[in-house]
Amino acid sequence: MRTRLGTSPTPEALASRLADVRALSVALVAPLSDADASVQSMPDASPAKWHLAHTTWFFETFVLRDFVPGYALHDERFPFLFNSYYEAEGRRHARDRRGMITRPSLDEVLAYRAHVDAALADAMPTLPEAARELIRLGCHHEEQHQELLLTDLLHLMSENPIEPAIWPGGRKVPVAMPGPIGWIEHRGGLVDIGHDSPNFAFDCEGPRHQALLTPHAIADRTVTNEEWATFVTNGGYRDPKYWLSDGWAWVKAEGIDAPLYWEKRDGGWTRFGLDGRRAIDPAAPVTHVSFFEADAYAAWAGARLPTEMEWEAAASAYDPDGGNQLDAAGPVEPRPSAGGPAFFGDVWEWTGSAYRPYPGFKPAEGAVGEYNGKFMSGQFVLRGGSCATPRGHVRACYRNFFYPHQRWQFTGVRLAKDL
């Protein structure tokens, strides 16, 4: 389990954490060819090579350039290529054109990483606390990109007609279906929500504040593939009464009739994963569904999506480092429940809450203040982490966010209902 660094970690502890994070990123791309690492399959995704370089640019720019006297950039062209969305850092290559960056090669990007890693190691003992805080932020930033790298790679390989497996999958052992959904009841009232500890959190997770909950119940597990297949069979994708207007328009415009990567073969549902195409595991959590689909399923099931406040109030009693999360390079996929309520791992869980600032929210000073606050428009909050989230990265107050039509991440559904 990765160590959670508290306030002002020592240079030694931070160096160890940084080395672990950086090594995992390199391990994730070990099976890839230069072509695998260079192609962009859609505007929402980025090439694996770009993720490796962008996370390196973050450390080079905000730590080495700004805090190490005399540091010279590894390549003066790279800031334009590998800045993501930081307006304060100037012009940058268009996001939907990242697949055109065939050069530098994967080997050159790995050499860039090695150069920056060595410079960080040399500078670490003398860096001021402000720089160490940026390294800590950079580690969590890179962990986010490790998950994006995996999900972007999955989407890329799904577009290849031969559907290649990046990692060979192990033999599937049948698992008993979970029992009916149980309900965790909450009688309502004021609860404390948001980050309030010496451990790391992103700025959007605070300030801690009170929220008023009405009496409700939240499911003790997520929706399974078998339950979702029943929704499909019963015409859930064909009946507009379950769908929000925008969702129904999306279903019709895009021809949506099942979760992303599902396909009927030989009379049964299959899914594509990083271990190739296989039959769906009926007991595993359904994944790769959009907010629109999650909301429609909840309506069909006679329930609703939880608010993010309801979710956090329930999840705070459970271990955020538990569950099926990313520990090492290899195939990742949601797994059947091991028993008992599990709020972390397997799939990010859609909530019914818009991604907006908490009362008293203020973005950080400088360019890193663009990290979260500028995206608080038109997106919905997801909670809990997934099988592709590095273990130790999430916590009960962690807020992920995506647009309602997006579903290439490992996104699933937990139900709630009013009491």
KELUM-983468 format. One record per residue (C-alpha): x, y, z; residue in three letters. Coordinates in steps of 0.001 Angstrom, whole numbers, plus 500000, padded with zeros to 6 digits. Example, Ala and Ser with C-alpha at 12.3 -4.5 7.8 and 13.67 -1.06 7.14 Angstrom:
512300495500507800ALA513670498940507140SER
END
This chain:
500000500000500000MET501365503413499088ARG502139505801501917THR499850508789502339ARG502104511793502846LEU500994514251505514GLY501847517928505827THR505422518862504835SER506827515391504097PRO510584514979504537THR512726515095501389PRO513500511380501869GLU509836510359502120ALA508897512537499173LEU511749511190497047ALA510615507626497728SER507004508462496852ARG508079510231493662LEU510237507300492569ALA507368504825493086ASP504914506930491098VAL507312507573488241ARG508281503891488031ALA504657502742487736LEU504058505039484754SER507006503516482914VAL505867499991483799ALA502433500679482330LEU503889501426478890VAL506392498557478860ALA504267496381476491PRO503701499220473993LEU505341499858470652SER506150503386469590ASP503037503288467391ALA500857502079470282ASP502099504998472374ALA501622507638469661SER498073507190468348VAL495091509204469611GLN491777507378469212SER489409510287469987MET489614513932471171PRO488855512978474800ASP491814510580474885ALA495548511248474657SER498420509058473447PRO500302507146476135ALA503479508963475089LYS501793512301475697TRP500748511285479239HIS504363510318479998LEU505669513608478673ALA502974515869480124HIS503458514615483674THR507205515177483214THR506590518684481890TRP504608519408485063PHE507599518627487285PHE510081520341484980GLU508000523507484721THR506626524064488195PHE509549522662490197VAL512823522642488278LEU512287525762486156ARG510796527804488971ASP512890526655491960PHE516287525413490717VAL518631528271489770PRO520321527746486425GLY518165524805485370TYR517975524521481559ALA514962522921479905LEU515605519498478443HIS514121520674475132ASP512794524172474466GLU510096522739472159ARG508498520493474758PHE506468523076476725PRO504401523837473611PHE503862520122472937LEU503099518929476452PHE501286521722478280ASN497686520576478701SER495390523489479575TYR497416525997481606TYR496653529325479985GLU499211531037482219ALA501933528925480580GLU501246530253477095GLY500465528667473740ARG500143524909473421ARG499421522206470899HIS495701521537470302ALA494310518720472431ARG492565516967469541ASP495842516956467558ARG498055515189470098ARG498122512115467889GLY500105514120465337MET503115514242467694ILE504854511236466153THR508145512767467248ARG509721512837469790PRO509674509053469865SER508685506962472858LEU512374506372473600ASP513031510114473511GLU510143510759475892VAL511499508125478264LEU514877509838478067ALA513149513137478928TYR511619511495481966ARG514996510122483063ALA516596513580482699HIS513919515282484802VAL513922512485487395ASP517669512848487855ALA517388516632488182ALA514617516275490779LEU516703513787492775ALA519688516156492759ASP517579519135493814ALA515362517416496407MET517570517955499506PRO517651521723499053THR514197522454497661LEU512033524835499709PRO508751523653501176GLU506736525329498393ALA508572523234495800ALA508073520044497813ARG504341520787497964GLU504328521011494166LEU506114517662493942ILE503461516160496195ARG500767517649493936LEU502679516367490906GLY502660512802492271CYS498868512869492630HIS498597514522489211HIS500658511718487666GLU498486509093489356GLU495467510664487677GLN497279510351484361HIS498151506704485047GLN494440505963485147GLU493820508072482059LEU496679506323480278LEU495056502943480898LEU491555504014479890THR492830505862476823ASP494849502779475844LEU491757500603476268LEU489778502874473953HIS492612502874471423LEU492857499086471316MET489075498760471030SER489325500683467744GLU491766498129466339ASN489842495512464305PRO491967492643465653ILE491170493699469246GLU494641493024470655PRO495253492211474304ALA497895494398475947ILE498243492046478911TRP497218488372478848PRO494303487755481162GLY494239484988483722GLY491760482146483763ARG488348483334484872LYS487066481594487986VAL483243481589488250PRO481984483619491199VAL478576483314492803ALA476181486101491994MET475758488639494778PRO472467488617496609GLY469829491311496200PRO470925494867496866ILE470849495796500532GLY470197499321501709TRP472173501466504133ILE469683503854505706GLU470410507400506862HIS467828509297508875ARG469004512658507565GLY470299515759509267GLY473463517853509119LEU476697516105508100VAL480242517379507619ASP481459517110504025ILE484840517764502421GLY488537517520503203HIS489870518365506644ASP493094516515507487SER496880516976507155PRO496938514498504266ASN496873515621500651PHE493671516622498859ALA492948518585495701PHE491613522098496159ASP488110521180494932CYS487658518757497859GLU487311521606500350GLY486596523628502324PRO484924521273504783ARG481366522374505394HIS477995521157506574GLN475330519734504293ALA471724518886505095LEU470627515381504114LEU467029514215503964THR466170510634505041PRO467443508244502392HIS469036504869501751ALA472070504042499608ILE472785500662498050ALA475430498462499677ASP476922497532496293ARG477037498658492700THR474889497389489835VAL476168494188488185THR476578493228484546ASN473727490716484863GLU471388493371486256GLU472352495721483453TRP471799493002480842ALA468248492678482154THR467784496420481670PHE468952496027478066VAL466749493000477409THR463711494763478871ASN464091497643476415GLY465738500161478705GLY467590501756475808TYR464425501950473700ARG461979503594476111ASP462270507382476454PRO460332507475479722LYS463473506540481663TYR465755509078480037TRP466563512737480540LEU465871514732477380SER469563515262476635ASP470230511605477344GLY467515510398474991TRP468830512703472260ALA472319511239472831TRP471027507639472650VAL469285508304469351LYS472087510365467803ALA474840507896468731GLU472874504655468347GLY473594503623471951ILE472129500257472981ASP474559498858475591ALA477574499919477683PRO480735500878475834LEU482798497844474728TYR479809495441475014TRP479035493349471945GLU476731490398471349LYS478645487347470092ARG477403483771469813ASP474212484725471598GLY475830486274474653GLY477253489582475779TRP481001490086475591THR483182492997476623ARG486533494262475361PHE489251494869477928GLY492999495277478201LEU493123491459478192ASP491171491247474925GLY487537490333474312ARG485849487988476745ARG482369487086477924ALA481068489547480478ILE481303488432484083ASP477658488582485215PRO478630489090488876ALA481064491960488250ALA480048495635488452PRO478838497083485175VAL481231499675483809THR481772502130480961HIS478335503707481272VAL477594507411481022SER475731509610483489PHE472806509511481080PHE472765505704481195GLU473238505624484965ALA470336507987485501ASP468098506028483117ALA468914502733484822TYR468117504241488218ALA464738505438486935ALA464014501991485458TRP464948500375488790ALA462598502664490721GLY465470504449492426ALA467785507402491795ARG471479508254491879LEU472909509304495250PRO474029512860495794THR477735513226496388GLU476977514288499982MET474963511107500614GLU477741509038499082TRP480465510654501209GLU478439510330504404ALA478097506577503805ALA481598505920502441ALA483432507694505265SER483051504595507438ALA485057502419505009TYR488744502041504124ASP489626504085501015PRO492619501827500366ASP490436498719500237GLY488778497183497224GLY490009496472493724ASN492420499283492796GLN495614499559490728LEU498717498115492394ASP500932497236489427ALA501027497139485652ALA498734494533484162GLY495142493961483046PRO492564495848485073VAL488837495229485261GLU486053495398487851PRO485683492228489916ARG482735490635491680PRO482219491805495232SER484161489983497935ALA481239490540500302GLY480106493417502480GLY479654497044501493PRO482489498337499316ALA482653502006498382PHE486158502131496905PHE487643500559493801GLY486231498663490813ASP484218501520489234VAL483831505259489642TRP480258505809490799GLU478126508481489181TRP476311510795491559THR473415513098490801GLY475467516127491876SER476788518796489554ALA480498519552489827TYR480419522988491424ARG482534524724494086PRO481934524162497771TYR481064527226499917PRO484208529284500413GLY486203527556497647PHE489225529492496404LYS491598528171493733PRO495322528126494446ALA497497531051493414GLU499378530920490122GLY499100528546487172ALA498301525514489333VAL495111527332490334GLY493814526315486891GLU493904522666487975TYR490245522150488970ASN488204525300489447GLY487970526284485793LYS486162523012484990PHE483235523548487359MET480650523793484594SER478428521191482939GLY480004518137484600GLN478841515617487203PHE480695514253490219VAL481845510638490517LEU483114509046493703ARG485107506074494941GLY487892505290492476GLY488144502349490094SER490192499295489236CYS492505501631487295ALA492958504147490150THR496343503755491892PRO495839502473495417ARG496317505250497967GLY495091507937495570HIS491437508309496601VAL489626509138499840ARG486011509618500895ALA486036513312499940CYS487694512793496522TYR485700514385493683ARG486163513110490146ASN484148514738487363PHE483155514098483767PHE480612515311481239TYR477336513358481234PRO477918511638477882HIS481439510375478653GLN481934506699479421ARG485424505576478381TRP486481505635482035GLN485632502777484420PHE482305504320485463THR479457502460487143GLY476298502859489193VAL475269502743492845ARG471578503341493542LEU469886505439496218ALA466295506101497217LYS464315508456499425ASP462824507261502701LEU
END
